[in-house]
Amino acid sequence: MKFRPAALAALALAALAGCTNLTPTVPQRQLMLVANDEKQSWNDAGAVILGPMGRDTVQVLDIGTDPLAPKVLGTLQLDNTIAGPPTNLAITPGETLALVANSLNVIEENGARKQVPDNRLFVIDLTTTPPKLLDTLQVGKQPSGLSINRTGDLALVANRADNSVSVLRISGKKVTLVDTVAMGDSVAHVRFTPDGKRALAAKFPSHKIALLEVNGEKVSYNKLDLAAGLWPYNVDVTPDGKLALTADNGNSGASDGQVDTVSVIDMEAAPPRVIDKVVVGDGPEGLAVSPTGRHAVAVILRGSNAAKNAYFYNRNGSVVLLKIDGKKVTRANEVVVRGLPEGAVWSADGKYLYVGNFIDQDITILRLDGDTLVPTGKSFQLQGHPAAMRGKMTH
């Protein structure tokens, strides 16, 4: 059978129309914030050494265009601190604004340096090139973990020294403090549920997770607490809102040589309750649920900033992968990263994981292969020591 040129052209067009995989895909930009604290370090005996203020930075990176080669889009000279969970910053869902809380300042008193609570929250405009500081707000004392809701119009900030949660309205590029909720205990982090109707606050010293009700801009604490593991530092929620996970640090923000847990909270139960605990290792601090909802990671300190003669000292920390199957959470594999890993950020498709190593001033890039986390052999050098990292709020 012979085809005329016009017929051949028609067949070719029909074939192309049926092959959707021939459409070229353009890499999408995905922003990640990294806050570098240049004031705090540790000596060989594990004691904290405090340096002067004024050298901290916040870096804005693009991890979407080339996942294995992050690109710095801008660097801002802004104070921040490693004290607290590595969740003291967040990006709005539309990637227009970033919020960064500064927990502690270093002051000199009688010839010695010490840390005192700050109350500043920085608002960064991400739409400019490079990104720039837009506003500085005063919230509660020692603002720490924070989150923005999925619609991008409300933010919550946990104030550790004030035992409170700040409520912030986000309207365009204007951020306003509209309320403060008394919590009765120190709270390290607070996290919206995906529907925006509730939030979970980690009551760090009392080993509990408080449940907040959110109705518009009205946030209420009705004294409903859930018993987590020891020292819950961090909390995250699955994209479907059915489960919440907590990183139970075990020793007030440090390693101690004993295993610690991730608590599993059933958010569909009435009232919500802890239904399981998964042993992950010594000192989980960073915690991040994948955008797919099928995995999460706990970032393990492993004594990497402890005294070098401590029996539980390790040069490097690690990341433990958790598999989520319905309401069942199981421990998958563990990957050693570098010194004192803190923040963890998933790529938007859940295929890559970025882990900030405070001591080594870099990011380890890992890849998800099925239900296994594997090293890519790639890392990214930062301008300073990454105390916290966050991508945009996707759930």
Buried (B, 14 or more C-beta within 10 A) or exposed (E): EEEEEEEEEEEEEEEEEEEEEEEEEEEEEBBBBBBBBBBBBBEEEBEBEBEEBEBBBBBBBBBBEEBEEBEBBBBBEBBBBBBBBBBBBBBBBEBBBBBBBBBBBBEEEEEEBEBEBBBBBBBBBBEEEEBEBBBEBEBBBBBBBBBBBBBBBBBBBBBBBBBBBBBBBBEEBEBEBEBBBEBEBBBBBBBBBBEBEBBBBBBBBBBBBBBBEBEEEEBEBEEEBBEBBBBBBBBBBBBEBBBBBBBBBBBEBBBBBEEBBBBBBBBEEEEBEBBBBBEBBBBBBBBBBBBBBBBBBBBBBBBBBBBEEBEBBBEBBBBBBBBBEEBEBEBBEBBBBBBBBBBBBBBBBBBBBBBBBBBBBBBBBBBBEEBEBEEEEBBBEBBBBBBBBBBBBBB
